[in-house]
């Protein structure tokens, strides 16, 4: 009987994880669309949930200027706040070439072309699952 209880407990934990993961993906898609609407380029969504405990998704976006970086960041924050998801932390000055938004389950990097080419975050997270852009463009 105790074994059956343990199995049910594990199943309910797994179901909760799947629901949370699904919700994280919906939020990540919302962030992708917000960046896309502000003309963000080379929008890359990575599922890092099997690689780290710090987030489920990393979103990497290229912008052409510091003002565009700030515009994309503002749009993402506003769109996620509509789902009662609050920004935990923001790194990067208003005139910087790289801003990081931390929403807990989603960490967003908005970078200039030069910064992105130099740091190559996709290479660092090459074992992550790259999410096809068609999934968030079509679904939103």
RABEL-V507450 format. One record per residue. N is the residue number from 1. RES is the residue in one small letter. PHI is phi in whole degrees, -180 to 180 (* if undefined). PSI is psi in whole degrees, -180 to 180 (* if undefined). OMEGA is omega in whole degrees, 0 to 359 (NA if undefined). Layout:
N,RES,PHI,PSI,OMEGA ; N,RES,PHI,PSI,OMEGA
This chain:
1,x,*,-41,180 ; 2,x,-64,-36,179 ; 3,x,-64,-42,178 ; 4,x,-63,-39,178 ; 5,x,-64,-41,178 ; 6,x,-64,-40,180 ; 7,x,-65,-44,178 ; 8,x,-62,-40,179 ; 9,x,-63,-45,178 ; 10,x,-64,-40,179 ; 11,x,-63,-44,181 ; 12,x,-67,-35,176 ; 13,x,-64,-42,181 ; 14,x,-66,-42,178 ; 15,x,-61,-42,178 ; 16,x,-63,-42,179 ; 17,x,-63,-41,180 ; 18,x,-65,-44,179 ; 19,x,-63,-44,180 ; 20,x,-63,-42,180 ; 21,x,-63,-42,178 ; 22,x,-61,-44,178 ; 23,x,-63,-41,178 ; 24,x,-60,-41,181 ; 25,x,-66,-40,177 ; 26,x,-61,-42,178 ; 27,x,-67,-41,178 ; 28,x,-62,-41,177 ; 29,x,-63,-40,178 ; 30,x,-62,-44,179 ; 31,x,-64,-40,178 ; 32,x,-60,-46,181 ; 33,x,-67,-37,178 ; 34,x,-62,-42,178 ; 35,x,-67,-42,180 ; 36,x,-62,-42,179 ; 37,x,-64,-27,178 ; 38,x,-97,19,175 ; 39,x,68,28,172 ; 40,x,-62,148,183 ; 41,x,-117,160,176 ; 42,x,46,51,183 ; 43,x,-74,119,184 ; 44,x,-124,122,178 ; 45,x,-109,124,181 ; 46,x,-116,132,172 ; 47,x,-89,109,182 ; 48,x,-109,12,187 ; 49,x,-62,-26,180 ; 50,x,-91,-4,184 ; 51,x,-109,-23,185 ; 52,x,-153,158,177 ; 53,x,-97,-4,185 ; 54,x,-77,-22,181 ; 55,x,-165,162,173 ; 56,x,-90,-36,184 ; 57,x,-135,144,167 ; 58,x,-113,135,176 ; 59,x,-119,126,181 ; 60,x,-119,128,186 ; 61,x,-132,139,174 ; 62,x,-101,137,176 ; 63,x,-127,157,185 ; 64,x,-91,-8,182 ; 65,x,-161,164,177 ; 66,x,-61,-42,177 ; 67,x,-62,-37,178 ; 68,x,-68,-37,176 ; 69,x,-58,-46,181 ; 70,x,-67,-36,179 ; 71,x,-66,-43,178 ; 72,x,-64,-46,180 ; 73,x,-59,-46,180 ; 74,x,-62,-43,180 ; 75,x,-64,-42,179 ; 76,x,-64,-47,180 ; 77,x,-58,-48,181 ; 78,x,-62,-43,181 ; 79,x,-66,-40,180 ; 80,x,-74,-30,176 ; 81,x,-64,-27,175 ; 82,x,-62,-22,177 ; 83,x,-102,16,182 ; 84,x,60,33,175 ; 85,x,-105,116,184 ; 86,x,-99,147,176 ; 87,x,-66,129,178 ; 88,x,-86,-43,184 ; 89,x,-155,147,175 ; 90,x,-132,131,178 ; 91,x,-120,142,179 ; 92,x,117,134,179 ; 93,x,-80,160,182 ; 94,x,-56,-30,181 ; 95,x,-105,17,182 ; 96,x,-85,165,181 ; 97,x,-93,6,181 ; 98,x,-155,124,175 ; 99,x,-124,138,178 ; 100,x,-117,129,176 ; 101,x,-113,126,180 ; 102,x,-112,114,177 ; 103,x,-109,17,181 ; 104,x,89,-85,182 ; 105,x,-79,-13,178 ; 106,x,-131,128,175 ; 107,x,-116,128,188 ; 108,x,-117,128,177 ; 109,x,-112,120,177 ; 110,x,-115,117,192 ; 111,x,-134,154,170 ; 112,x,-72,164,178 ; 113,x,-59,-42,182 ; 114,x,-65,-44,179 ; 115,x,-63,-43,181 ; 116,x,-65,-42,179 ; 117,x,-65,-37,181 ; 118,x,-72,-47,186 ; 119,x,-85,-25,174 ; 120,x,49,56,182 ; 121,x,-59,-34,179 ; 122,x,-61,-36,178 ; 123,x,-69,-41,179 ; 124,x,-62,-39,181 ; 125,x,-103,35,185 ; 126,x,-62,-21,178 ; 127,x,-85,-2,177 ; 128,x,-74,162,175 ; 129,x,-88,120,178 ; 130,x,-82,124,182 ; 131,x,-88,125,179 ; 132,x,-60,131,180 ; 133,x,-58,-27,180 ; 134,x,-62,-29,181 ; 135,x,-68,-39,180 ; 136,x,-90,-28,178 ; 137,x,-70,-41,182 ; 138,x,-75,-37,188 ; 139,x,-78,-22,185 ; 140,x,-93,*,NA
